[in-house]
């Protein structure tokens, strides 16, 4: 009987612990996305950060944690679906519908903030360090995933859900309000290309291949670099104050890099922070509502048990033979 139950459970779980319904959904999704790529004549977009995240299951195998492998496969699937959809959105946008938010920055600070930052801090060292920080946003996901999983599962769940919500809210915004980065509008220099050329040739070649199909050049608002760095910092504080304060340096470096390298306006950065904050609030609100009925039931059971324990025991019943 146990062997039958185990076999039935294996059939339900399927590949990597995923049940058949999820596998069918993934198959349908891949088919639809592939069709869309053919329709719009574009290629899948993938970044070095996304490639790094593919190492997560191997960490689970090394630590002999089957649950970690299962959960890492799920988060990889979610993030890759986001990246694949983001690659399509750029092809769906018509050039006439793309907006520039340079005027918003002008209204906020009364100046071309991105260009002023570039002029004030321009140097080879600043460009190199900023390029390093700019490339950290996806690696922060991998670090957070591992750290939160082994340190605090509640923090892990909150971070994962918030990451997904933030990504797809941003994706919806990219479609509804496509916006160009500063360098594309001519209001600032694209120092990221300069920074990339400072790295070894092998790195440059790999990066060029991975970004050859990039089609989301009009996805500046909100900045997901800022959003992901903000999520990382928020949940590091939830893990502990020392982790949180250490993360502020990384988040600040990412914030500075996206402005200095000419990839985002100030309003894009602020938008990323707001999207992350709203996603965390929404996820925690939903999780609290889902846990409330169970908590109330547990409290009621504890009260009943407590009353019974406090009630004096009556005389023993006569045993009938």
C-alpha positions as CSV (number, residue, x, y, z in Angstrom):
1,X,0.0,0.0,0.0
2,X,2.8,2.4,0.9
3,X,4.5,1.6,-2.4
4,X,1.3,2.4,-4.3
5,X,0.9,5.7,-2.5
6,X,4.6,6.6,-3.2
7,X,4.2,5.8,-6.9
8,X,1.0,7.9,-7.0
9,X,2.7,10.8,-5.3
10,X,5.6,10.6,-7.8
11,X,3.2,10.7,-10.7
12,X,1.5,13.8,-9.2
13,X,4.8,15.6,-8.5
14,X,6.3,14.8,-11.9
15,X,9.6,16.5,-13.0
16,X,11.5,18.4,-10.3
17,X,8.6,18.0,-7.9
18,X,6.2,19.9,-10.2
19,X,2.7,18.4,-10.6
20,X,1.3,17.7,-14.1
21,X,-0.9,20.8,-14.1
22,X,2.1,23.1,-13.7
23,X,4.1,21.2,-16.4
24,X,1.2,21.6,-18.8
25,X,0.9,25.3,-18.0
26,X,4.6,25.7,-18.6
27,X,4.3,23.9,-22.0
28,X,1.4,26.1,-23.1
29,X,3.3,29.2,-22.0
30,X,6.4,28.3,-23.9
31,X,4.4,27.6,-27.0
32,X,2.5,30.9,-26.8
33,X,5.7,32.9,-26.2
34,X,7.6,31.1,-29.0
35,X,4.7,32.0,-31.3
36,X,4.9,35.6,-30.3
37,X,8.6,35.7,-30.9
38,X,8.0,34.4,-34.5
39,X,5.1,36.9,-35.0
40,X,7.1,40.0,-33.9
41,X,10.4,38.8,-35.4
42,X,12.5,39.1,-32.2
43,X,14.8,36.9,-30.2
44,X,14.6,35.8,-26.5
45,X,16.3,38.3,-24.2
46,X,18.5,37.0,-21.4
47,X,21.0,38.7,-19.2
48,X,24.2,37.6,-17.4
49,X,22.2,37.9,-14.2
50,X,19.6,35.5,-15.5
51,X,22.3,33.0,-16.4
52,X,23.8,33.3,-12.9
53,X,20.4,32.4,-11.4
54,X,20.5,29.1,-13.3
55,X,23.1,28.1,-10.8
56,X,20.6,28.0,-7.9
57,X,19.5,24.3,-8.4
58,X,23.1,23.2,-8.2
59,X,23.4,24.9,-4.8
60,X,20.5,22.8,-3.6
61,X,22.1,19.7,-4.9
62,X,25.4,20.6,-3.2
63,X,23.5,21.1,0.1
64,X,21.3,18.0,-0.5
65,X,18.2,20.1,-0.1
66,X,15.5,18.8,-2.4
67,X,13.0,21.5,-1.3
68,X,15.6,24.1,-2.3
69,X,16.0,22.6,-5.7
70,X,12.2,22.5,-6.2
71,X,11.7,26.1,-5.1
72,X,14.6,27.3,-7.1
73,X,13.2,25.7,-10.2
74,X,10.0,27.5,-9.7
75,X,11.5,30.9,-9.2
76,X,13.8,30.4,-12.2
77,X,10.7,29.5,-14.3
78,X,8.9,32.7,-13.1
79,X,11.9,35.0,-13.7
80,X,12.6,33.5,-17.2
81,X,9.0,33.9,-18.1
82,X,9.3,37.6,-17.1
83,X,12.4,38.1,-19.2
84,X,10.9,36.4,-22.2
85,X,7.8,38.5,-22.0
86,X,9.9,41.7,-21.5
87,X,11.7,40.8,-24.8
88,X,8.4,40.8,-26.6
89,X,7.0,44.1,-25.1
90,X,9.7,46.1,-26.9
91,X,8.6,44.7,-30.3
92,X,4.9,45.5,-29.5
93,X,5.6,49.1,-28.8
94,X,5.3,51.6,-31.7
95,X,7.9,54.4,-31.8
96,X,5.2,57.1,-31.7
97,X,3.9,55.9,-28.3
98,X,7.3,56.1,-26.5
99,X,7.6,58.9,-24.0
100,X,10.5,60.7,-22.4
101,X,10.3,61.5,-18.7
102,X,13.1,64.1,-18.9
103,X,10.5,66.8,-18.3
104,X,9.4,65.1,-15.0
105,X,13.0,65.2,-13.7
106,X,13.1,68.9,-14.7
107,X,10.0,69.5,-12.7
108,X,11.3,67.6,-9.7
109,X,14.7,69.1,-9.3
110,X,14.7,72.0,-11.8
111,X,17.6,70.5,-13.8
112,X,18.8,67.6,-16.0
113,X,19.6,65.4,-13.0
114,X,21.2,62.6,-15.0
115,X,23.5,64.8,-17.0
116,X,24.5,66.8,-13.9
117,X,25.4,63.6,-12.1
118,X,27.5,62.4,-15.0
119,X,29.3,65.8,-15.3
120,X,30.0,66.0,-11.5
121,X,31.4,62.5,-11.0
122,X,32.9,61.6,-14.5
123,X,36.0,59.4,-14.2
124,X,37.2,56.1,-15.4
125,X,37.1,54.7,-11.9
126,X,33.5,55.9,-11.3
127,X,32.4,54.4,-14.6
128,X,34.0,51.0,-13.8
129,X,32.6,50.8,-10.3
130,X,29.2,51.9,-11.4
131,X,29.2,49.2,-14.1
132,X,29.9,46.6,-11.5
133,X,27.0,47.8,-9.3
134,X,24.7,48.1,-12.3
135,X,25.3,44.4,-13.0
136,X,24.5,43.3,-9.4
137,X,20.7,43.5,-9.5
138,X,20.1,40.0,-10.7
139,X,22.9,38.6,-8.6
140,X,21.2,40.1,-5.6
141,X,18.2,37.9,-6.3
142,X,20.4,34.8,-6.2
143,X,22.1,35.9,-3.0
144,X,18.8,36.8,-1.4
145,X,17.2,33.5,-2.5
146,X,19.9,31.4,-0.9
147,X,20.4,33.5,2.3
148,X,16.6,33.9,3.0
149,X,16.0,30.2,2.4
150,X,18.5,28.9,4.9
151,X,18.0,31.8,7.4
152,X,14.3,32.5,7.5
153,X,11.6,30.8,5.4
154,X,9.0,33.4,6.2
155,X,11.3,36.1,4.9
156,X,12.1,33.9,1.9
157,X,8.4,33.6,1.0
158,X,7.7,37.3,1.4
159,X,10.7,38.2,-0.7
160,X,9.9,35.8,-3.5
161,X,6.2,36.8,-3.8
162,X,7.2,40.5,-3.7
163,X,9.8,40.0,-6.4
164,X,7.2,38.4,-8.7
165,X,4.6,41.1,-8.1
166,X,7.1,43.9,-8.7
167,X,8.4,42.3,-11.9
168,X,5.0,41.9,-13.4
169,X,3.6,45.2,-12.3
170,X,6.6,46.8,-14.0
171,X,6.1,44.7,-17.1
172,X,2.5,45.9,-17.4
173,X,3.8,49.5,-17.1
174,X,6.3,48.9,-19.9
175,X,3.4,48.0,-22.2
176,X,1.0,50.8,-21.1
177,X,3.7,53.5,-20.7
178,X,6.8,52.7,-22.7
179,X,9.5,55.2,-21.8
180,X,13.0,55.8,-23.2
181,X,16.2,56.0,-21.0
182,X,18.2,59.3,-20.9
183,X,20.9,58.1,-23.3
184,X,18.3,57.2,-25.9
185,X,16.6,60.6,-25.7
186,X,20.0,62.4,-26.0
187,X,19.8,64.0,-22.6
188,X,22.8,62.0,-21.2
189,X,25.6,59.8,-22.4
190,X,25.4,56.0,-22.4
191,X,28.4,55.3,-20.1
192,X,27.4,51.7,-19.6
193,X,28.9,50.8,-23.0
194,X,32.1,52.6,-21.9
195,X,32.1,50.7,-18.6
196,X,31.6,47.3,-20.3
197,X,34.6,47.9,-22.6
198,X,36.7,48.1,-19.4
199,X,36.1,44.4,-18.7
200,X,38.0,41.5,-20.3
201,X,37.2,40.8,-23.9
202,X,35.7,37.4,-23.1
203,X,33.1,39.1,-20.8
204,X,32.3,41.6,-23.5
205,X,31.7,38.9,-26.1
206,X,29.4,36.9,-23.8
207,X,27.5,40.0,-22.9
208,X,27.1,41.0,-26.6
209,X,25.7,37.5,-27.5
210,X,23.3,37.5,-24.5
211,X,22.0,41.0,-25.4
212,X,21.9,40.5,-29.1
213,X,18.1,40.1,-29.1
214,X,17.4,42.9,-26.6
215,X,14.2,44.7,-27.6
216,X,13.1,46.4,-24.4
217,X,15.0,49.7,-24.8
218,X,11.8,51.6,-24.0
219,X,11.3,50.1,-20.5
220,X,12.9,52.8,-18.4
221,X,10.1,53.4,-16.0
222,X,10.1,52.0,-13.4
223,X,13.7,51.0,-12.9
224,X,13.8,47.4,-12.0
225,X,17.4,47.8,-11.0
226,X,16.2,50.2,-8.3
227,X,13.2,48.0,-7.4
228,X,15.2,44.8,-7.0
229,X,17.9,46.6,-4.9
230,X,15.1,48.1,-2.7
231,X,13.5,44.6,-2.2
232,X,16.8,43.2,-1.3
233,X,17.4,45.9,1.3
234,X,13.8,45.7,2.8
235,X,14.0,42.0,3.4
236,X,17.6,42.1,4.6
237,X,16.3,44.4,7.4
238,X,13.5,41.8,8.1
239,X,16.3,39.2,8.4
240,X,18.2,41.4,10.9
241,X,19.4,45.0,11.4
242,X,23.0,44.1,10.7
243,X,22.0,42.6,7.4
244,X,19.8,45.6,6.6
245,X,22.4,48.2,7.2
246,X,25.0,46.3,5.2
247,X,22.6,46.1,2.3
248,X,22.1,49.9,2.2
249,X,25.6,50.3,0.7
250,X,24.7,47.9,-2.1
251,X,21.4,49.5,-2.8
252,X,22.9,53.0,-2.8
253,X,25.6,51.8,-5.3
254,X,22.9,50.5,-7.6
255,X,20.9,53.7,-7.3
256,X,23.9,55.8,-8.2
257,X,24.9,53.6,-11.0
258,X,21.7,53.6,-12.9
259,X,21.7,57.5,-12.9
260,X,25.4,58.0,-13.5
261,X,25.6,55.5,-16.4
262,X,22.7,57.3,-18.2
263,X,20.3,54.3,-18.0
264,X,17.5,56.0,-15.9
265,X,16.0,59.3,-14.9
266,X,15.5,60.2,-11.3
267,X,11.8,59.5,-11.7
268,X,12.6,56.0,-12.9
269,X,14.6,55.4,-9.8
270,X,11.9,56.7,-7.5
271,X,9.3,54.7,-9.4
272,X,11.3,51.5,-8.8
273,X,11.4,52.2,-5.1
274,X,7.7,52.9,-5.0
275,X,6.8,49.7,-7.0
276,X,8.9,47.6,-4.6
277,X,7.3,49.2,-1.5
278,X,3.8,48.8,-2.8
279,X,4.5,45.1,-3.8
280,X,5.8,44.3,-0.3
281,X,2.8,46.0,1.3
282,X,0.4,44.1,-0.9
283,X,2.1,40.7,-0.4
284,X,2.2,41.2,3.4
285,X,-1.4,42.2,3.5
286,X,-2.5,39.2,1.5
287,X,-0.4,36.8,3.6
288,X,-1.7,38.3,6.8
289,X,-5.3,37.8,5.7
290,X,-4.6,34.2,4.7
291,X,-3.0,33.4,8.0
292,X,-5.7,35.1,10.1
293,X,-8.3,32.4,10.0
294,X,-5.8,29.7,10.9
295,X,-4.5,31.9,13.8
296,X,-8.1,32.5,15.1
297,X,-8.9,28.8,14.9
298,X,-5.7,27.9,16.7
299,X,-6.5,30.5,19.4
300,X,-10.0,29.0,19.8
301,X,-8.6,25.5,20.1
302,X,-6.0,26.7,22.7
303,X,-8.8,28.4,24.7
304,X,-10.9,25.2,24.7
305,X,-8.0,23.0,25.7
306,X,-7.1,25.5,28.4
307,X,-10.6,25.5,29.8
308,X,-10.6,21.7,29.9
309,X,-7.2,21.6,31.6
310,X,-8.3,24.0,34.2
311,X,-11.6,22.2,34.9
312,X,-11.4,19.9,38.0
313,X,-11.5,16.2,37.1
314,X,-14.5,14.3,38.2
315,X,-14.6,11.0,39.9
316,X,-13.3,8.1,37.7
317,X,-15.9,6.1,35.9
318,X,-16.4,2.5,37.0
319,X,-14.9,0.1,34.6
320,X,-17.4,-2.3,33.2
321,X,-16.1,-5.9,32.8
